[in-house]
Amino acid sequence: MWFLMLPGQAYPVDGGVFAVEPKYDCEHINHLTIDESLFSDEKLSGYFSSHCEKCEEERENWVCLSCARIMCSRYVNGHMKEHFMESDQQQHSVAISLLDLSLWCFICDSYVATLENSLVDRFHRIKFGESVPVGSNNNNNNEAGPSCLHREDSDDSGDQALIERLQTAFHLEEDQADISPSESHLPPASSSAKSDIMSQRNDKKSLQLDSIESLASALKQGIFSNIVVLIGAGISTAAGIPDFRTPKTGLYDNLDKYSLPHPTAVFDIEFFRRNPQPFYKVAKELMPISPEPTFAHRFLSVLNEKGMLRRIYSQNVDGLELAAGVAPSRLVQAHGSMASAHCIDCHAEIAIDKVKQAIQNDQIPVCENCTGVVKPDIVFFGEGLKERFFTLSIDDLRCADLLLIIGTSLVVMPVASLPAMVHDQVPRVLINMEPSGDIGTRPNDLLLLGDCQETIKRLASLCGWQDEIQRQKL
């Protein structure tokens, strides 16, 4: 909920941060007539504590960028949309969310991205106490604040500062913003390697990764101790789980038989409520009976064991990272998990074994309490990501000393925005079949294009970790 709508940034949406793709070419936001007197710092501060003008609701309110009227979202009573319909639509077409600072254009009927907007930046500064964090323009060469250090080098001040920032930004109660030490910090590096590691981390600009060999050398030397990993469906295809966008073989290219209005409707929450059958046909492929972690998953587990891994942000719902031995505290399942399920009506938790059995029998699982449809706990289009994604990613990307991106097209927001949030000097390594996102635009980017499993097998071999990874399989 803390990201601004910029290309390469994360994209929160109406009522939470959802897995959506914003519109990059909205022409309406740049043609608004904005009365700056309505958006002074003092007035902006007041807007964040305001109610909807029509229904007094405090939840999910938006501000019209033309007239500063405050109305609730479509997920409450829809008064901001009513305001648009009743006004000069060209001039009142764009609103900003007070919850997460996302932008919505009613004419485009889409969340939108803007390259530059001083007003939106001002909203961000008032809400979060700082201007928009844009990785590609970040000239701060400091490594990171206290929460980037190992536990033996730090006190609780970094955690407390983050907690206070979260409470202010998200209106959280104290217990909701709590971050345990195991979530915020890595285990300490070995004493023999620590001085070398810290010395390397103090001068990231001196580290140039221009080949898989140079990456392997840096890993072997223990240079990295805050590795952040983004993974997508490409890491799990070798386990028999299909990806989504590969032409001809991806899930989205094989949904014609379900007569969907568009391929992604199979994961749209409103469509699911009306017709859950297409999803449960697809779910049979997403939930194999006994999938095995791939070599790449086990490679990540070795990074975890060696104390190099800060966090994995997974767009997958298969849980193979955990099956490979990655510690739960090191994993953020951004799009949820197929390992649990709830009724969409009464919200009762449903035994996942019963859900799996229904799926394998080509049935739609229903709640025994109210006969409502049961949905696995994965994030659909139109649903918000868990708070844990935000409480951890704020500092994880700021503290990262290496970003690995594996098996993802970097299309679905907000995870696709995370690469832009690391410091300029931090190496970004893409391991994928084809180029993704803006990886390759920075001097310290490295593209290792090809099959994910084969590339990581070669990397493990160069690191001398093959035996360790093979032992994990036993």
PyMOL commands that set and color helices and strands:
alter all, ss='L'
color gray80, all
select helices_A, chain A and resi 29-31+36-39+41-47+79-86+118-128+135-137+146-148+151-153+157-170+181-184+191-201+204-206+212-220+233-235+237-239+251-254+256-258+263-267+269-274+277-286+295-305+320-323+328-330+352-360+387-399+415-421+452-463+466-473
alter helices_A, ss='H'
color red, helices_A
select strands_A, chain A and resi 61-64+70-72+94-97+103-105+110-111+227-231+309-314+331-333+336-343+349-350+374-378+402-406+428-432+445-449
alter strands_A, ss='S'
color yellow, strands_A
deselect
rebuild
show_as cartoon
